[in-house]
């Protein structure tokens, strides 16, 4: 059943992509909007280095890399 759901999701994503659409789960919408905003800022200001001084396990670094 899980394999069928994954296959259906991949097909729906493929069809949406062909129509120029992007399907984003509601739970990921906030991070997607942040990602797009940061991407635009980094591109506009030609930022090539980000220093993450957080004291955790690198979630922000991973977010920026992805």
PDBQT receptor file of N, H, CA, C and O in Angstrom, charges set to zero:
ATOM      1  N   UNK A   1       0.826  -1.196   0.000  1.00  0.00    +0.000 N 
ATOM      2  CA  UNK A   1       0.000   0.000   0.000  1.00  0.00    +0.000 C 
ATOM      3  C   UNK A   1       0.872   1.262   0.000  1.00  0.00    +0.000 C 
ATOM      4  O   UNK A   1       0.558   2.238  -0.682  1.00  0.00    +0.000 OA
ATOM      5  N   UNK A   2       1.962   1.237   0.766  1.00  0.00    +0.000 N 
ATOM      6  H   UNK A   2       2.217   0.445   1.321  1.00  0.00    +0.000 HD
ATOM      7  CA  UNK A   2       2.853   2.392   0.828  1.00  0.00    +0.000 C 
ATOM      8  C   UNK A   2       3.512   2.626  -0.529  1.00  0.00    +0.000 C 
ATOM      9  O   UNK A   2       3.646   3.767  -0.972  1.00  0.00    +0.000 OA
ATOM     10  N   UNK A   3       3.924   1.538  -1.188  1.00  0.00    +0.000 N 
ATOM     11  H   UNK A   3       3.815   0.611  -0.828  1.00  0.00    +0.000 HD
ATOM     12  CA  UNK A   3       4.560   1.658  -2.502  1.00  0.00    +0.000 C 
ATOM     13  C   UNK A   3       3.594   2.265  -3.523  1.00  0.00    +0.000 C 
ATOM     14  O   UNK A   3       4.000   3.070  -4.361  1.00  0.00    +0.000 OA
ATOM     15  N   UNK A   4       2.338   1.886  -3.453  1.00  0.00    +0.000 N 
ATOM     16  H   UNK A   4       2.008   1.232  -2.772  1.00  0.00    +0.000 HD
ATOM     17  CA  UNK A   4       1.336   2.428  -4.362  1.00  0.00    +0.000 C 
ATOM     18  C   UNK A   4       1.145   3.925  -4.112  1.00  0.00    +0.000 C 
ATOM     19  O   UNK A   4       1.012   4.703  -5.057  1.00  0.00    +0.000 OA
ATOM     20  N   UNK A   5       1.131   4.320  -2.854  1.00  0.00    +0.000 N 
ATOM     21  H   UNK A   5       1.239   3.688  -2.086  1.00  0.00    +0.000 HD
ATOM     22  CA  UNK A   5       0.977   5.743  -2.521  1.00  0.00    +0.000 C 
ATOM     23  C   UNK A   5       2.162   6.546  -3.039  1.00  0.00    +0.000 C 
ATOM     24  O   UNK A   5       1.985   7.634  -3.588  1.00  0.00    +0.000 OA
ATOM     25  N   UNK A   6       3.371   6.016  -2.867  1.00  0.00    +0.000 N 
ATOM     26  H   UNK A   6       3.515   5.132  -2.421  1.00  0.00    +0.000 HD
ATOM     27  CA  UNK A   6       4.560   6.707  -3.365  1.00  0.00    +0.000 C 
ATOM     28  C   UNK A   6       4.519   6.836  -4.884  1.00  0.00    +0.000 C 
ATOM     29  O   UNK A   6       4.852   7.886  -5.434  1.00  0.00    +0.000 OA
ATOM     30  N   UNK A   7       4.116   5.784  -5.544  1.00  0.00    +0.000 N 
ATOM     31  H   UNK A   7       3.845   4.932  -5.097  1.00  0.00    +0.000 HD
ATOM     32  CA  UNK A   7       4.008   5.804  -6.999  1.00  0.00    +0.000 C 
ATOM     33  C   UNK A   7       2.979   6.839  -7.450  1.00  0.00    +0.000 C 
ATOM     34  O   UNK A   7       3.218   7.583  -8.402  1.00  0.00    +0.000 OA
ATOM     35  N   UNK A   8       1.838   6.885  -6.767  1.00  0.00    +0.000 N 
ATOM     36  H   UNK A   8       1.644   6.280  -5.994  1.00  0.00    +0.000 HD
ATOM     37  CA  UNK A   8       0.793   7.857  -7.104  1.00  0.00    +0.000 C 
ATOM     38  C   UNK A   8       1.303   9.281  -6.882  1.00  0.00    +0.000 C 
ATOM     39  O   UNK A   8       1.058  10.164  -7.704  1.00  0.00    +0.000 OA
ATOM     40  N   UNK A   9       2.013   9.506  -5.770  1.00  0.00    +0.000 N 
ATOM     41  H   UNK A   9       2.213   8.789  -5.102  1.00  0.00    +0.000 HD
ATOM     42  CA  UNK A   9       2.555  10.843  -5.493  1.00  0.00    +0.000 C 
ATOM     43  C   UNK A   9       3.572  11.259  -6.539  1.00  0.00    +0.000 C 
ATOM     44  O   UNK A   9       3.580  12.412  -6.972  1.00  0.00    +0.000 OA
ATOM     45  N   UNK A  10       4.431  10.335  -6.951  1.00  0.00    +0.000 N 
ATOM     46  H   UNK A  10       4.425   9.399  -6.600  1.00  0.00    +0.000 HD
ATOM     47  CA  UNK A  10       5.419  10.647  -7.977  1.00  0.00    +0.000 C 
ATOM     48  C   UNK A  10       4.740  10.986  -9.303  1.00  0.00    +0.000 C 
ATOM     49  O   UNK A  10       5.168  11.900 -10.006  1.00  0.00    +0.000 OA
ATOM     50  N   UNK A  11       3.683  10.251  -9.642  1.00  0.00    +0.000 N 
ATOM     51  H   UNK A  11       3.335   9.507  -9.071  1.00  0.00    +0.000 HD
ATOM     52  CA  UNK A  11       2.951  10.513 -10.879  1.00  0.00    +0.000 C 
ATOM     53  C   UNK A  11       2.289  11.888 -10.827  1.00  0.00    +0.000 C 
ATOM     54  O   UNK A  11       2.341  12.642 -11.799  1.00  0.00    +0.000 OA
ATOM     55  N   UNK A  12       1.675  12.210  -9.708  1.00  0.00    +0.000 N 
ATOM     56  H   UNK A  12       1.633  11.598  -8.919  1.00  0.00    +0.000 HD
ATOM     57  CA  UNK A  12       1.004  13.512  -9.563  1.00  0.00    +0.000 C 
ATOM     58  C   UNK A  12       2.033  14.641  -9.639  1.00  0.00    +0.000 C 
ATOM     59  O   UNK A  12       1.795  15.649 -10.304  1.00  0.00    +0.000 OA
ATOM     60  N   UNK A  13       3.174  14.481  -8.965  1.00  0.00    +0.000 N 
ATOM     61  H   UNK A  13       3.367  13.662  -8.425  1.00  0.00    +0.000 HD
ATOM     62  CA  UNK A  13       4.227  15.490  -9.031  1.00  0.00    +0.000 C 
ATOM     63  C   UNK A  13       4.734  15.657 -10.458  1.00  0.00    +0.000 C 
ATOM     64  O   UNK A  13       4.982  16.776 -10.907  1.00  0.00    +0.000 OA
ATOM     65  N   UNK A  14       4.888  14.539 -11.170  1.00  0.00    +0.000 N 
ATOM     66  H   UNK A  14       4.687  13.630 -10.805  1.00  0.00    +0.000 HD
ATOM     67  CA  UNK A  14       5.354  14.574 -12.561  1.00  0.00    +0.000 C 
ATOM     68  C   UNK A  14       4.363  15.338 -13.437  1.00  0.00    +0.000 C 
ATOM     69  O   UNK A  14       4.756  16.200 -14.223  1.00  0.00    +0.000 OA
ATOM     70  N   UNK A  15       3.087  15.021 -13.299  1.00  0.00    +0.000 N 
ATOM     71  H   UNK A  15       2.767  14.320 -12.660  1.00  0.00    +0.000 HD
ATOM     72  CA  UNK A  15       2.066  15.692 -14.114  1.00  0.00    +0.000 C 
ATOM     73  C   UNK A  15       1.999  17.185 -13.781  1.00  0.00    +0.000 C 
ATOM     74  O   UNK A  15       1.892  18.018 -14.681  1.00  0.00    +0.000 OA
ATOM     75  N   UNK A  16       2.061  17.519 -12.499  1.00  0.00    +0.000 N 
ATOM     76  H   UNK A  16       2.148  16.842 -11.768  1.00  0.00    +0.000 HD
ATOM     77  CA  UNK A  16       2.023  18.925 -12.095  1.00  0.00    +0.000 C 
ATOM     78  C   UNK A  16       3.241  19.662 -12.654  1.00  0.00    +0.000 C 
ATOM     79  O   UNK A  16       3.125  20.792 -13.128  1.00  0.00    +0.000 OA
ATOM     80  N   UNK A  17       4.400  19.021 -12.598  1.00  0.00    +0.000 N 
ATOM     81  H   UNK A  17       4.494  18.103 -12.213  1.00  0.00    +0.000 HD
ATOM     82  CA  UNK A  17       5.628  19.622 -13.114  1.00  0.00    +0.000 C 
ATOM     83  C   UNK A  17       5.509  19.916 -14.599  1.00  0.00    +0.000 C 
ATOM     84  O   UNK A  17       5.971  20.959 -15.063  1.00  0.00    +0.000 OA
ATOM     85  N   UNK A  18       4.896  19.012 -15.349  1.00  0.00    +0.000 N 
ATOM     86  H   UNK A  18       4.520  18.165 -14.973  1.00  0.00    +0.000 HD
ATOM     87  CA  UNK A  18       4.706  19.229 -16.777  1.00  0.00    +0.000 C 
ATOM     88  C   UNK A  18       3.787  20.408 -17.070  1.00  0.00    +0.000 C 
ATOM     89  O   UNK A  18       3.854  21.002 -18.146  1.00  0.00    +0.000 OA
ATOM     90  N   UNK A  19       2.931  20.743 -16.112  1.00  0.00    +0.000 N 
ATOM     91  H   UNK A  19       2.877  20.261 -15.238  1.00  0.00    +0.000 HD
ATOM     92  CA  UNK A  19       2.027  21.883 -16.285  1.00  0.00    +0.000 C 
ATOM     93  C   UNK A  19       2.595  23.150 -15.649  1.00  0.00    +0.000 C 
ATOM     94  O   UNK A  19       1.921  24.179 -15.606  1.00  0.00    +0.000 OA
ATOM     95  N   UNK A  20       3.846  23.079 -15.151  1.00  0.00    +0.000 N 
ATOM     96  H   UNK A  20       4.394  22.243 -15.186  1.00  0.00    +0.000 HD
ATOM     97  CA  UNK A  20       4.476  24.247 -14.547  1.00  0.00    +0.000 C 
ATOM     98  C   UNK A  20       4.030  24.495 -13.120  1.00  0.00    +0.000 C 
ATOM     99  O   UNK A  20       4.152  25.614 -12.620  1.00  0.00    +0.000 OA
ATOM    100  N   UNK A  21       3.517  23.473 -12.460  1.00  0.00    +0.000 N 
ATOM    101  H   UNK A  21       3.419  22.565 -12.866  1.00  0.00    +0.000 HD
ATOM    102  CA  UNK A  21       3.036  23.609 -11.090  1.00  0.00    +0.000 C 
ATOM    103  C   UNK A  21       3.962  22.895 -10.122  1.00  0.00    +0.000 C 
ATOM    104  O   UNK A  21       4.682  21.969 -10.496  1.00  0.00    +0.000 OA
ATOM    105  N   UNK A  22       3.933  23.332  -8.889  1.00  0.00    +0.000 N 
ATOM    106  H   UNK A  22       3.348  24.084  -8.585  1.00  0.00    +0.000 HD
ATOM    107  CA  UNK A  22       4.708  22.699  -7.831  1.00  0.00    +0.000 C 
ATOM    108  C   UNK A  22       3.770  22.393  -6.681  1.00  0.00    +0.000 C 
ATOM    109  O   UNK A  22       3.093  23.289  -6.178  1.00  0.00    +0.000 OA
ATOM    110  N   UNK A  23       3.721  21.149  -6.263  1.00  0.00    +0.000 N 
ATOM    111  H   UNK A  23       4.271  20.421  -6.672  1.00  0.00    +0.000 HD
ATOM    112  CA  UNK A  23       2.854  20.745  -5.158  1.00  0.00    +0.000 C 
ATOM    113  C   UNK A  23       3.685  20.700  -3.889  1.00  0.00    +0.000 C 
ATOM    114  O   UNK A  23       4.686  19.987  -3.819  1.00  0.00    +0.000 OA
ATOM    115  N   UNK A  24       3.267  21.465  -2.883  1.00  0.00    +0.000 N 
ATOM    116  H   UNK A  24       2.454  22.045  -2.940  1.00  0.00    +0.000 HD
ATOM    117  CA  UNK A  24       3.987  21.530  -1.616  1.00  0.00    +0.000 C 
ATOM    118  C   UNK A  24       3.032  21.150  -0.499  1.00  0.00    +0.000 C 
ATOM    119  O   UNK A  24       1.952  21.730  -0.379  1.00  0.00    +0.000 OA
ATOM    120  N   UNK A  25       3.423  20.169   0.330  1.00  0.00    +0.000 N 
ATOM    121  H   UNK A  25       4.300  19.698   0.234  1.00  0.00    +0.000 HD
ATOM    122  CA  UNK A  25       2.574  19.825   1.476  1.00  0.00    +0.000 C 
ATOM    123  C   UNK A  25       2.423  21.023   2.412  1.00  0.00    +0.000 C 
ATOM    124  O   UNK A  25       3.366  21.797   2.582  1.00  0.00    +0.000 OA
ATOM    125  N   UNK A  26       1.273  21.180   3.006  1.00  0.00    +0.000 N 
ATOM    126  H   UNK A  26       0.508  20.552   2.869  1.00  0.00    +0.000 HD
ATOM    127  CA  UNK A  26       0.998  22.304   3.891  1.00  0.00    +0.000 C 
ATOM    128  C   UNK A  26       2.029  22.405   5.002  1.00  0.00    +0.000 C 
ATOM    129  O   UNK A  26       2.425  23.507   5.379  1.00  0.00    +0.000 OA
ATOM    130  N   UNK A  27       2.467  21.268   5.530  1.00  0.00    +0.000 N 
ATOM    131  H   UNK A  27       2.145  20.373   5.223  1.00  0.00    +0.000 HD
ATOM    132  CA  UNK A  27       3.416  21.283   6.648  1.00  0.00    +0.000 C 
ATOM    133  C   UNK A  27       4.779  21.841   6.252  1.00  0.00    +0.000 C 
ATOM    134  O   UNK A  27       5.568  22.201   7.126  1.00  0.00    +0.000 OA
ATOM    135  N   UNK A  28       5.076  21.923   4.943  1.00  0.00    +0.000 N 
ATOM    136  H   UNK A  28       4.435  21.631   4.234  1.00  0.00    +0.000 HD
ATOM    137  CA  UNK A  28       6.364  22.427   4.477  1.00  0.00    +0.000 C 
ATOM    138  C   UNK A  28       6.277  23.819   3.868  1.00  0.00    +0.000 C 
ATOM    139  O   UNK A  28       7.288  24.349   3.406  1.00  0.00    +0.000 OA
ATOM    140  N   UNK A  29       5.112  24.411   3.858  1.00  0.00    +0.000 N 
ATOM    141  H   UNK A  29       4.291  23.980   4.234  1.00  0.00    +0.000 HD
ATOM    142  CA  UNK A  29       4.917  25.686   3.174  1.00  0.00    +0.000 C 
ATOM    143  C   UNK A  29       5.760  26.804   3.778  1.00  0.00    +0.000 C 
ATOM    144  O   UNK A  29       6.357  27.585   3.037  1.00  0.00    +0.000 OA
ATOM    145  N   UNK A  30       5.823  26.900   5.106  1.00  0.00    +0.000 N 
ATOM    146  H   UNK A  30       5.337  26.265   5.708  1.00  0.00    +0.000 HD
ATOM    147  CA  UNK A  30       6.605  27.969   5.743  1.00  0.00    +0.000 C 
ATOM    148  C   UNK A  30       8.075  27.870   5.359  1.00  0.00    +0.000 C 
ATOM    149  O   UNK A  30       8.691  28.876   5.004  1.00  0.00    +0.000 OA
ATOM    150  N   UNK A  31       8.646  26.666   5.426  1.00  0.00    +0.000 N 
ATOM    151  H   UNK A  31       8.146  25.850   5.714  1.00  0.00    +0.000 HD
ATOM    152  CA  UNK A  31      10.059  26.528   5.096  1.00  0.00    +0.000 C 
ATOM    153  C   UNK A  31      10.291  26.775   3.606  1.00  0.00    +0.000 C 
ATOM    154  O   UNK A  31      11.351  27.277   3.230  1.00  0.00    +0.000 OA
ATOM    155  N   UNK A  32       9.328  26.434   2.751  1.00  0.00    +0.000 N 
ATOM    156  H   UNK A  32       8.467  26.026   3.056  1.00  0.00    +0.000 HD
ATOM    157  CA  UNK A  32       9.472  26.686   1.317  1.00  0.00    +0.000 C 
ATOM    158  C   UNK A  32       9.514  28.184   1.035  1.00  0.00    +0.000 C 
ATOM    159  O   UNK A  32      10.345  28.646   0.254  1.00  0.00    +0.000 OA
ATOM    160  N   UNK A  33       8.624  28.940   1.666  1.00  0.00    +0.000 N 
ATOM    161  H   UNK A  33       7.949  28.564   2.301  1.00  0.00    +0.000 HD
ATOM    162  CA  UNK A  33       8.610  30.385   1.454  1.00  0.00    +0.000 C 
ATOM    163  C   UNK A  33       9.911  31.016   1.944  1.00  0.00    +0.000 C 
ATOM    164  O   UNK A  33      10.450  31.907   1.288  1.00  0.00    +0.000 OA
ATOM    165  N   UNK A  34      10.422  30.562   3.093  1.00  0.00    +0.000 N 
ATOM    166  H   UNK A  34       9.984  29.837   3.626  1.00  0.00    +0.000 HD
ATOM    167  CA  UNK A  34      11.699  31.048   3.604  1.00  0.00    +0.000 C 
ATOM    168  C   UNK A  34      12.820  30.692   2.633  1.00  0.00    +0.000 C 
ATOM    169  O   UNK A  34      13.692  31.517   2.359  1.00  0.00    +0.000 OA
ATOM    170  N   UNK A  35      12.797  29.483   2.122  1.00  0.00    +0.000 N 
ATOM    171  H   UNK A  35      12.089  28.813   2.345  1.00  0.00    +0.000 HD
ATOM    172  CA  UNK A  35      13.815  29.034   1.176  1.00  0.00    +0.000 C 
ATOM    173  C   UNK A  35      13.833  29.915  -0.067  1.00  0.00    +0.000 C 
ATOM    174  O   UNK A  35      14.903  30.326  -0.515  1.00  0.00    +0.000 OA
ATOM    175  N   UNK A  36      12.683  30.208  -0.622  1.00  0.00    +0.000 N 
ATOM    176  H   UNK A  36      11.813  29.875  -0.258  1.00  0.00    +0.000 HD
ATOM    177  CA  UNK A  36      12.612  31.032  -1.832  1.00  0.00    +0.000 C 
ATOM    178  C   UNK A  36      13.092  32.457  -1.552  1.00  0.00    +0.000 C 
ATOM    179  O   UNK A  36      13.766  33.063  -2.385  1.00  0.00    +0.000 OA
ATOM    180  N   UNK A  37      12.748  32.986  -0.387  1.00  0.00    +0.000 N 
ATOM    181  H   UNK A  37      12.200  32.494   0.290  1.00  0.00    +0.000 HD
ATOM    182  CA  UNK A  37      13.173  34.348  -0.040  1.00  0.00    +0.000 C 
ATOM    183  C   UNK A  37      14.690  34.409   0.126  1.00  0.00    +0.000 C 
ATOM    184  O   UNK A  37      15.340  35.319  -0.388  1.00  0.00    +0.000 OA
ATOM    185  N   UNK A  38      15.250  33.434   0.847  1.00  0.00    +0.000 N 
ATOM    186  H   UNK A  38      14.722  32.694   1.264  1.00  0.00    +0.000 HD
ATOM    187  CA  UNK A  38      16.702  33.404   1.036  1.00  0.00    +0.000 C 
ATOM    188  C   UNK A  38      17.433  33.215  -0.285  1.00  0.00    +0.000 C 
ATOM    189  O   UNK A  38      18.478  33.824  -0.513  1.00  0.00    +0.000 OA
ATOM    190  N   UNK A  39      16.890  32.380  -1.147  1.00  0.00    +0.000 N 
ATOM    191  H   UNK A  39      16.041  31.885  -0.962  1.00  0.00    +0.000 HD
ATOM    192  CA  UNK A  39      17.502  32.148  -2.458  1.00  0.00    +0.000 C 
ATOM    193  C   UNK A  39      17.573  33.447  -3.250  1.00  0.00    +0.000 C 
ATOM    194  O   UNK A  39      18.587  33.737  -3.884  1.00  0.00    +0.000 OA
ATOM    195  N   UNK A  40      16.500  34.226  -3.214  1.00  0.00    +0.000 N 
ATOM    196  H   UNK A  40      15.676  33.990  -2.698  1.00  0.00    +0.000 HD
ATOM    197  CA  UNK A  40      16.464  35.500  -3.929  1.00  0.00    +0.000 C 
ATOM    198  C   UNK A  40      17.461  36.499  -3.340  1.00  0.00    +0.000 C 
ATOM    199  O   UNK A  40      18.172  37.183  -4.076  1.00  0.00    +0.000 OA
ATOM    200  N   UNK A  41      17.508  36.577  -2.009  1.00  0.00    +0.000 N 
ATOM    201  H   UNK A  41      16.931  36.021  -1.411  1.00  0.00    +0.000 HD
ATOM    202  CA  UNK A  41      18.429  37.508  -1.340  1.00  0.00    +0.000 C 
ATOM    203  C   UNK A  41      19.877  37.138  -1.638  1.00  0.00    +0.000 C 
ATOM    204  O   UNK A  41      20.685  38.004  -1.975  1.00  0.00    +0.000 OA
ATOM    205  N   UNK A  42      20.208  35.852  -1.514  1.00  0.00    +0.000 N 
ATOM    206  H   UNK A  42      19.552  35.149  -1.240  1.00  0.00    +0.000 HD
ATOM    207  CA  UNK A  42      21.582  35.397  -1.762  1.00  0.00    +0.000 C 
ATOM    208  C   UNK A  42      21.979  35.679  -3.208  1.00  0.00    +0.000 C 
ATOM    209  O   UNK A  42      23.116  36.064  -3.481  1.00  0.00    +0.000 OA
ATOM    210  N   UNK A  43      21.057  35.490  -4.114  1.00  0.00    +0.000 N 
ATOM    211  H   UNK A  43      20.133  35.177  -3.892  1.00  0.00    +0.000 HD
ATOM    212  CA  UNK A  43      21.342  35.741  -5.528  1.00  0.00    +0.000 C 
ATOM    213  C   UNK A  43      21.495  37.233  -5.815  1.00  0.00    +0.000 C 
ATOM    214  O   UNK A  43      22.437  37.636  -6.498  1.00  0.00    +0.000 OA
ATOM    215  N   UNK A  44      20.591  38.049  -5.307  1.00  0.00    +0.000 N 
ATOM    216  H   UNK A  44      19.826  37.723  -4.752  1.00  0.00    +0.000 HD
ATOM    217  CA  UNK A  44      20.631  39.491  -5.572  1.00  0.00    +0.000 C 
ATOM    218  C   UNK A  44      21.887  40.140  -5.020  1.00  0.00    +0.000 C 
ATOM    219  O   UNK A  44      22.482  40.997  -5.673  1.00  0.00    +0.000 OA
ATOM    220  N   UNK A  45      22.292  39.743  -3.829  1.00  0.00    +0.000 N 
ATOM    221  H   UNK A  45      21.808  39.048  -3.299  1.00  0.00    +0.000 HD
ATOM    222  CA  UNK A  45      23.455  40.351  -3.190  1.00  0.00    +0.000 C 
ATOM    223  C   UNK A  45      24.747  39.589  -3.457  1.00  0.00    +0.000 C 
ATOM    224  O   UNK A  45      25.807  39.933  -2.934  1.00  0.00    +0.000 OA
ATOM    225  N   UNK A  46      24.641  38.551  -4.281  1.00  0.00    +0.000 N 
ATOM    226  H   UNK A  46      23.780  38.272  -4.706  1.00  0.00    +0.000 HD
ATOM    227  CA  UNK A  46      25.797  37.731  -4.658  1.00  0.00    +0.000 C 
ATOM    228  C   UNK A  46      26.571  37.237  -3.434  1.00  0.00    +0.000 C 
ATOM    229  O   UNK A  46      27.799  37.316  -3.390  1.00  0.00    +0.000 OA
ATOM    230  N   UNK A  47      25.856  36.739  -2.467  1.00  0.00    +0.000 N 
ATOM    231  H   UNK A  47      24.858  36.674  -2.502  1.00  0.00    +0.000 HD
ATOM    232  CA  UNK A  47      26.465  36.205  -1.247  1.00  0.00    +0.000 C 
ATOM    233  C   UNK A  47      27.094  34.862  -1.572  1.00  0.00    +0.000 C 
ATOM    234  O   UNK A  47      26.446  33.981  -2.137  1.00  0.00    +0.000 OA
ATOM    235  N   UNK A  48      28.363  34.712  -1.209  1.00  0.00    +0.000 N 
ATOM    236  H   UNK A  48      28.889  35.428  -0.749  1.00  0.00    +0.000 HD
ATOM    237  CA  UNK A  48      29.044  33.451  -1.482  1.00  0.00    +0.000 C 
ATOM    238  C   UNK A  48      29.600  32.793  -0.225  1.00  0.00    +0.000 C 
ATOM    239  O   UNK A  48      30.289  31.776  -0.303  1.00  0.00    +0.000 OA
ATOM    240  N   UNK A  49      29.298  33.375   0.931  1.00  0.00    +0.000 N 
ATOM    241  H   UNK A  49      28.738  34.201   0.994  1.00  0.00    +0.000 HD
ATOM    242  CA  UNK A  49      29.767  32.794   2.185  1.00  0.00    +0.000 C 
ATOM    243  C   UNK A  49      28.748  33.095   3.286  1.00  0.00    +0.000 C 
ATOM    244  O   UNK A  49      28.344  34.243   3.470  1.00  0.00    +0.000 OA
ATOM    245  N   UNK A  50      28.346  32.074   4.001  1.00  0.00    +0.000 N 
ATOM    246  H   UNK A  50      28.675  31.141   3.851  1.00  0.00    +0.000 HD
ATOM    247  CA  UNK A  50      27.434  32.238   5.133  1.00  0.00    +0.000 C 
ATOM    248  C   UNK A  50      28.097  31.593   6.338  1.00  0.00    +0.000 C 
ATOM    249  O   UNK A  50      28.535  30.445   6.265  1.00  0.00    +0.000 OA
ATOM    250  N   UNK A  51      28.174  32.317   7.440  1.00  0.00    +0.000 N 
ATOM    251  H   UNK A  51      27.818  33.250   7.499  1.00  0.00    +0.000 HD
ATOM    252  CA  UNK A  51      28.775  31.777   8.656  1.00  0.00    +0.000 C 
ATOM    253  C   UNK A  51      27.661  31.437   9.630  1.00  0.00    +0.000 C 
ATOM    254  O   UNK A  51      26.923  32.315  10.077  1.00  0.00    +0.000 OA
ATOM    255  N   UNK A  52      27.548  30.175   9.951  1.00  0.00    +0.000 N 
ATOM    256  H   UNK A  52      28.147  29.462   9.588  1.00  0.00    +0.000 HD
ATOM    257  CA  UNK A  52      26.539  29.693  10.897  1.00  0.00    +0.000 C 
ATOM    258  C   UNK A  52      27.224  29.540  12.249  1.00  0.00    +0.000 C 
ATOM    259  O   UNK A  52      28.041  28.640  12.439  1.00  0.00    +0.000 OA
ATOM    260  N   UNK A  53      26.887  30.422  13.188  1.00  0.00    +0.000 N 
ATOM    261  H   UNK A  53      26.223  31.154  13.033  1.00  0.00    +0.000 HD
ATOM    262  CA  UNK A  53      27.534  30.389  14.498  1.00  0.00    +0.000 C 
ATOM    263  C   UNK A  53      26.650  29.742  15.557  1.00  0.00    +0.000 C 
ATOM    264  O   UNK A  53      26.882  29.909  16.754  1.00  0.00    +0.000 OA
ATOM    265  N   UNK A  54      25.655  29.017  15.120  1.00  0.00    +0.000 N 
ATOM    266  H   UNK A  54      25.466  28.881  14.147  1.00  0.00    +0.000 HD
ATOM    267  CA  UNK A  54      24.767  28.335  16.047  1.00  0.00    +0.000 C 
ATOM    268  C   UNK A  54      25.492  27.257  16.829  1.00  0.00    +0.000 C 
ATOM    269  O   UNK A  54      26.535  26.756  16.407  1.00  0.00    +0.000 OA
ATOM    270  N   UNK A  55      24.927  26.911  17.970  1.00  0.00    +0.000 N 
ATOM    271  H   UNK A  55      24.080  27.318  18.312  1.00  0.00    +0.000 HD
ATOM    272  CA  UNK A  55      25.566  25.923  18.847  1.00  0.00    +0.000 C 
ATOM    273  C   UNK A  55      24.751  24.639  18.877  1.00  0.00    +0.000 C 
ATOM    274  O   UNK A  55      24.507  24.078  19.945  1.00  0.00    +0.000 OA
ATOM    275  N   UNK A  56      24.337  24.182  17.722  1.00  0.00    +0.000 N 
ATOM    276  H   UNK A  56      24.536  24.638  16.854  1.00  0.00    +0.000 HD
ATOM    277  CA  UNK A  56      23.548  22.968  17.683  1.00  0.00    +0.000 C 
ATOM    278  C   UNK A  56      24.198  21.989  16.715  1.00  0.00    +0.000 C 
ATOM    279  O   UNK A  56      25.425  21.898  16.675  1.00  0.00    +0.000 OA
ATOM    280  N   UNK A  57      23.409  21.255  15.934  1.00  0.00    +0.000 N 
ATOM    281  H   UNK A  57      22.413  21.329  15.966  1.00  0.00    +0.000 HD
ATOM    282  CA  UNK A  57      23.982  20.198  15.101  1.00  0.00    +0.000 C 
ATOM    283  C   UNK A  57      23.979  20.537  13.603  1.00  0.00    +0.000 C 
ATOM    284  O   UNK A  57      24.113  19.643  12.768  1.00  0.00    +0.000 OA
ATOM    285  N   UNK A  58      23.828  21.805  13.267  1.00  0.00    +0.000 N 
ATOM    286  H   UNK A  58      23.719  22.531  13.946  1.00  0.00    +0.000 HD
ATOM    287  CA  UNK A  58      23.957  22.213  11.872  1.00  0.00    +0.000 C 
ATOM    288  C   UNK A  58      22.694  22.176  11.039  1.00  0.00    +0.000 C 
ATOM    289  O   UNK A  58      22.775  22.010   9.822  1.00  0.00    +0.000 OA
ATOM    290  N   UNK A  59      21.527  22.326  11.652  1.00  0.00    +0.000 N 
ATOM    291  H   UNK A  59      21.462  22.461  12.641  1.00  0.00    +0.000 HD
ATOM    292  CA  UNK A  59      20.291  22.298  10.881  1.00  0.00    +0.000 C 
ATOM    293  C   UNK A  59      20.224  23.444   9.876  1.00  0.00    +0.000 C 
ATOM    294  O   UNK A  59      19.779  23.251   8.745  1.00  0.00    +0.000 OA
ATOM    295  N   UNK A  60      20.663  24.636  10.281  1.00  0.00    +0.000 N 
ATOM    296  H   UNK A  60      21.025  24.793  11.200  1.00  0.00    +0.000 HD
ATOM    297  CA  UNK A  60      20.614  25.784   9.379  1.00  0.00    +0.000 C 
ATOM    298  C   UNK A  60      21.569  25.592   8.211  1.00  0.00    +0.000 C 
ATOM    299  O   UNK A  60      21.237  25.925   7.073  1.00  0.00    +0.000 OA
ATOM    300  N   UNK A  61      22.745  25.059   8.486  1.00  0.00    +0.000 N 
ATOM    301  H   UNK A  61      23.014  24.789   9.410  1.00  0.00    +0.000 HD
ATOM    302  CA  UNK A  61      23.707  24.742   7.423  1.00  0.00    +0.000 C 
ATOM    303  C   UNK A  61      23.079  23.776   6.417  1.00  0.00    +0.000 C 
ATOM    304  O   UNK A  61      23.167  23.967   5.204  1.00  0.00    +0.000 OA
ATOM    305  N   UNK A  62      22.447  22.742   6.953  1.00  0.00    +0.000 N 
ATOM    306  H   UNK A  62      22.376  22.587   7.938  1.00  0.00    +0.000 HD
ATOM    307  CA  UNK A  62      21.794  21.758   6.069  1.00  0.00    +0.000 C 
ATOM    308  C   UNK A  62      20.669  22.406   5.263  1.00  0.00    +0.000 C 
ATOM    309  O   UNK A  62      20.496  22.111   4.080  1.00  0.00    +0.000 OA
ATOM    310  N   UNK A  63      19.910  23.288   5.908  1.00  0.00    +0.000 N 
ATOM    311  H   UNK A  63      20.051  23.527   6.868  1.00  0.00    +0.000 HD
ATOM    312  CA  UNK A  63      18.832  23.994   5.227  1.00  0.00    +0.000 C 
ATOM    313  C   UNK A  63      19.370  24.812   4.059  1.00  0.00    +0.000 C 
ATOM    314  O   UNK A  63      18.804  24.787   2.966  1.00  0.00    +0.000 OA
ATOM    315  N   UNK A  64      20.469  25.542   4.291  1.00  0.00    +0.000 N 
ATOM    316  H   UNK A  64      20.929  25.563   5.179  1.00  0.00    +0.000 HD
ATOM    317  CA  UNK A  64      21.047  26.361   3.232  1.00  0.00    +0.000 C 
ATOM    318  C   UNK A  64      21.637  25.516   2.113  1.00  0.00    +0.000 C 
ATOM    319  O   UNK A  64      21.516  25.869   0.940  1.00  0.00    +0.000 OA
ATOM    320  N   UNK A  65      22.268  24.416   2.461  1.00  0.00    +0.000 N 
ATOM    321  H   UNK A  65      22.366  24.130   3.414  1.00  0.00    +0.000 HD
ATOM    322  CA  UNK A  65      22.863  23.549   1.439  1.00  0.00    +0.000 C 
ATOM    323  C   UNK A  65      21.792  22.914   0.565  1.00  0.00    +0.000 C 
ATOM    324  O   UNK A  65      21.970  22.787  -0.647  1.00  0.00    +0.000 OA
ATOM    325  N   UNK A  66      20.690  22.518   1.171  1.00  0.00    +0.000 N 
ATOM    326  H   UNK A  66      20.545  22.621   2.156  1.00  0.00    +0.000 HD
ATOM    327  CA  UNK A  66      19.635  21.868   0.402  1.00  0.00    +0.000 C 
ATOM    328  C   UNK A  66      18.860  22.873  -0.396  1.00  0.00    +0.000 C 
ATOM    329  O   UNK A  66      17.926  22.507  -1.110  1.00  0.00    +0.000 OA
TER     330      UNK A  66
